Amino acid sequence: MQARENLAQQAAKGAADALIPQSNDKTKWWQQITEYSLIVIFVVMFVTMSLTVDHFFSIENMLGLALSISQIGMVSCTMMFCLASRDFDLSVGSTVAFAGVLCAMVLNATGNTFIAIIAAVAAGSVIGFINGAVIAYLRINALITTLATMEIVRGFGFIVSHGQAVGVSSDTFIALGGLSFFGVSLPIWVTLLCFIVFGVMLNKTVYGRNTLAIGGNPEASRLAGINVERTRVYIFLVQGAVTALAGVILASRITSGQPNAAEGFELNVISACVLGGVSLLGGRATISGVVIGVLIMGTVENVMNLMNIDAFYQYLVRGAILLAAVLLDQLKNRGSRD
């Protein structure tokens, strides 16, 4: 009887051991699919559009596409850190508009482009610092905090500008948006620099590792000696500064500060990040994924413009992309748990 029980236990153990490699193989297989699926989707979409849409693959349109995604690309780099730490920022659109208005007003008052840019970036840093401090130290939900600052900052933009666009007459400031190096506009170069800098920060610095650790498990990170609150404040402060810089560049491109600019901008940025594999549950992010997400968002909008699709339908497409991005994130999380 005892011998029979021993044989049964050995058989059960052998069956369990046989299942482990299969589970590991399944996990690796799923990870490979999710890692490369986005790149494959973008390549297929890009090739298809190049063959079927007139003027899509022209040099002029490619440069125009890169320029159109420059602001989203810049802010997506910092939004990546917010999402990776289990937070997000809904105030980025309002910060873009307010920074543009403030920069235009300071420029008209002082005539100094450098001072105007510094003032706008400093204001964005303050907005980000307030967001981070309220979320980290007062423990108020990021949704409520950034939703409130979104309304407050937008309101300040309308108040200081009296609800009107603030025109700019400085040739130096206007030239920033149209300045080119080797045939590529300055905003595109700034976006490429952001991709490189924040990619290195995410993968090669303590700041990036701490961000991913906080998103993965805040309490374990705190026990490991990471100052969770201070790191969150830094994340939002950098977010505010880069967002304000994007607002300055936008104001230079349109030659004015518009208090109603960048409405819905935050949804486009979050969509690009989530579509690029940044987890809404925190702890997972790649700069390459964010780049692909930004390119997909920009390519879809560019193609719809080339095909003269009504702007009303473009809202539907952007909403569908956001929903698809969230569903993809859920599938990835489910696959990693399994």
DODREN-377734 format. One record per residue (C-alpha): x negated, z, y. Coordinates in steps of 0.001 Angstrom, whole numbers, plus 500000, padded with zeros to 6 digits. Example, Ala and Ser with C-alpha at 12.3 -4.5 7.8 and 13.67 -1.06 7.14 Angstrom:
2
x, z, y
487700, 507800, 495500
486330, 507140, 498940
This chain:
338
x, z, y
500000, 500000, 500000
497196, 500947, 502392
495315, 497775, 501540
498411, 495707, 502340
498788, 497396, 505754
495114, 496734, 506529
495524, 493065, 505658
498607, 492861, 507882
496748, 494458, 510799
493817, 492083, 510360
496161, 489112, 510290
497936, 490272, 513457
494591, 490809, 515202
493406, 487374, 514130
496597, 485794, 515463
496195, 487592, 518784
492563, 486497, 519089
493582, 482936, 518339
496018, 483011, 521254
493417, 484077, 523840
491467, 480809, 523985
494734, 478895, 524198
495826, 481048, 527136
492465, 480548, 528818
492633, 476798, 528217
496123, 476710, 529683
494972, 478590, 532767
491952, 476317, 533293
494127, 473242, 532803
496622, 474484, 535400
493869, 475360, 537869
492348, 471886, 537555
495713, 470248, 538185
496491, 472358, 541254
492946, 471973, 542609
492860, 468183, 542578
496549, 467266, 542791
496646, 467420, 546597
493648, 465117, 546947
495179, 462631, 544517
498503, 462731, 546392
496777, 462056, 549720
494643, 459211, 548346
497659, 457531, 546730
499718, 457966, 549895
496910, 456668, 552125
496278, 453577, 549985
499994, 452844, 549738
500470, 453103, 553489
497409, 450944, 554132
498865, 448172, 551970
502483, 448370, 553106
502511, 449465, 556770
501285, 447036, 559416
498361, 448165, 561598
498047, 451492, 559748
494475, 450909, 558565
493228, 449532, 561862
490379, 451283, 563659
492566, 451933, 566704
495261, 453586, 564596
492764, 455677, 562619
491276, 457023, 565861
494777, 457603, 567211
495717, 459446, 564023
492637, 461661, 564264
493391, 462397, 567913
497033, 463246, 567185
496082, 465889, 564607
493249, 467405, 566634
495255, 470336, 568028
496945, 471065, 564694
493583, 470870, 562952
491941, 473344, 565319
494671, 475952, 565043
495074, 475450, 561276
491490, 476693, 560847
492373, 480084, 562302
495894, 480191, 560866
494181, 479857, 557486
492573, 483261, 558037
495882, 484807, 559118
497700, 483553, 556031
494792, 484471, 553746
495051, 488069, 554995
498831, 488187, 554259
499836, 487682, 557896
500885, 484744, 560053
501280, 483931, 563731
504437, 482375, 565164
503205, 482607, 568753
500628, 479793, 568588
502942, 477182, 570140
503730, 479436, 573090
500038, 480286, 573474
499151, 476575, 573614
501718, 476021, 576378
500792, 479149, 578364
497053, 478433, 578145
497624, 474927, 579474
499739, 476173, 582374
497298, 478970, 583248
494304, 476630, 583069
496001, 474138, 585395
496952, 476865, 587886
493478, 478448, 587966
491901, 475005, 588270
494095, 474101, 591240
493333, 477455, 592880
489552, 477478, 592352
488611, 473854, 591805
486232, 475021, 589063
486851, 473585, 585593
484622, 476109, 583804
486396, 479128, 585334
489796, 477633, 584492
488859, 477112, 580850
487368, 480601, 580536
490516, 482136, 582064
492778, 480295, 579617
490679, 481178, 576554
490457, 484808, 577704
494245, 484946, 578074
494647, 483551, 574552
492210, 486161, 573246
494260, 488924, 574869
497457, 487590, 573284
495741, 487483, 569896
494306, 490976, 570358
497755, 492377, 571170
499241, 490697, 568097
496488, 492034, 565866
496547, 495573, 567283
500322, 495887, 566979
500314, 494556, 563407
497250, 496479, 562216
497570, 499832, 563958
501294, 500181, 564684
502150, 498677, 561276
504848, 496388, 562676
505660, 493353, 560556
503845, 490150, 561565
507141, 488247, 561646
508675, 490575, 564233
505477, 490990, 566258
504597, 487329, 566617
508234, 486309, 567050
508403, 488713, 570003
505140, 487500, 571530
506278, 483912, 570998
509249, 484535, 573281
507329, 486701, 575756
504402, 484306, 576187
506693, 481285, 576500
508686, 483204, 579098
505527, 483996, 581069
504651, 480317, 581014
508000, 479376, 582548
507861, 482227, 585098
504379, 481521, 586488
505053, 477759, 586634
508633, 478190, 587928
509768, 476072, 585019
507867, 473011, 586264
504876, 471102, 584982
501667, 472076, 586797
499833, 468874, 587678
496057, 468579, 587682
494076, 466375, 590041
490545, 467285, 588931
488815, 464221, 587520
486338, 466416, 585657
489086, 468276, 583800
491050, 465122, 583031
487892, 463490, 581690
487590, 466193, 579004
490559, 464803, 577095
489319, 461230, 577268
485582, 461804, 576886
484102, 459922, 573927
480875, 460099, 571927
480014, 457157, 569678
483532, 455861, 570186
485186, 459104, 569038
487132, 461290, 571479
485948, 464790, 572349
489056, 466533, 570865
488246, 464960, 567494
484660, 466228, 567653
485911, 469720, 568540
488287, 469650, 565553
485498, 468558, 563205
483330, 471375, 564559
486151, 473858, 563887
486459, 472631, 560294
482728, 473135, 559751
482406, 476499, 561519
485466, 478130, 559968
484679, 476644, 556568
481280, 478336, 556681
482866, 481560, 557934
485359, 481564, 555064
482866, 480850, 552288
479504, 482180, 553483
480158, 485267, 555630
481274, 488855, 555118
484122, 488162, 557555
485527, 485476, 555266
485105, 487516, 552093
486750, 490517, 553720
489676, 488355, 554835
490304, 487108, 551297
489864, 490622, 549908
492412, 492060, 552339
494875, 489345, 551417
494328, 489949, 547716
494735, 493740, 547849
494658, 495642, 551165
494510, 499105, 549611
491693, 498221, 547223
489823, 496657, 550162
490219, 499847, 552150
488901, 501909, 549223
485955, 499509, 548950
484943, 500375, 552518
486414, 497427, 554424
487885, 498301, 557806
491190, 496524, 557212
492702, 497229, 560633
489678, 496075, 562620
489330, 492908, 560526
492983, 492030, 561153
492511, 492478, 564890
489467, 490179, 564797
491458, 487545, 562878
494232, 487449, 565472
491800, 487621, 568396
489949, 484541, 567142
493287, 482891, 566468
494360, 483434, 570079
491083, 482134, 571517
491060, 478917, 569466
494762, 478334, 570115
494184, 478676, 573863
491308, 476192, 573647
493683, 473767, 571926
496108, 474303, 574819
493374, 473511, 577340
492502, 470273, 575545
496172, 469308, 575368
496583, 469951, 579102
493563, 467770, 579774
494997, 464959, 577661
498404, 465003, 579381
496857, 465835, 582821
499162, 468812, 583385
500165, 472222, 582119
503603, 472004, 580496
505478, 475290, 579909
507665, 473608, 577278
504752, 472017, 575406
504052, 472574, 571690
507578, 473609, 570726
507709, 473848, 566931
503916, 473645, 566823
503637, 476830, 564754
505742, 475367, 561930
503548, 472271, 561729
500407, 474408, 561554
501801, 476731, 558869
503103, 473735, 556895
499668, 472106, 556953
497970, 475310, 555764
500442, 476049, 552964
500459, 472406, 551895
496669, 472692, 551752
496820, 475530, 549241
496624, 478600, 551490
498760, 481191, 549734
501610, 482873, 551602
500874, 485941, 549483
497296, 486083, 550775
493925, 486087, 549056
493579, 482334, 548524
492392, 479656, 550952
490026, 476680, 551101
488957, 474726, 554161
489034, 471464, 552186
492669, 472101, 551293
493533, 472770, 554931
491855, 469507, 555976
493913, 467578, 553408
497088, 469377, 554476
496488, 468486, 558118
495767, 464855, 557181
498954, 464590, 555127
501073, 465991, 557958
499447, 463681, 560503
499625, 460607, 558272
503333, 461063, 557585
504132, 461409, 561279
501893, 458469, 562177
503568, 456204, 559627
507035, 457171, 560840
506016, 456262, 564398
504572, 452928, 563278
507804, 452171, 561422
509869, 453155, 564492
511785, 455801, 562572
514084, 457802, 564824
512734, 461191, 565937
515829, 462897, 564527
514847, 461812, 561019
511306, 463004, 561616
512662, 466550, 561893
514170, 466151, 558426
510896, 464906, 556981
508861, 467735, 558525
511353, 470271, 557199
511176, 468721, 553736
507371, 468888, 553829
507504, 472585, 554766
509916, 473291, 551896
507747, 471312, 549475
504675, 473234, 550618
506370, 476590, 549974
507595, 475458, 546550
504096, 474258, 545673
502704, 477643, 546713
505215, 479403, 544467
504279, 477175, 541526
500603, 477904, 542056
501222, 481657, 542166
503390, 481474, 539059
500729, 479448, 537244
497981, 481918, 538152
500116, 484835, 536947
500852, 483109, 533639
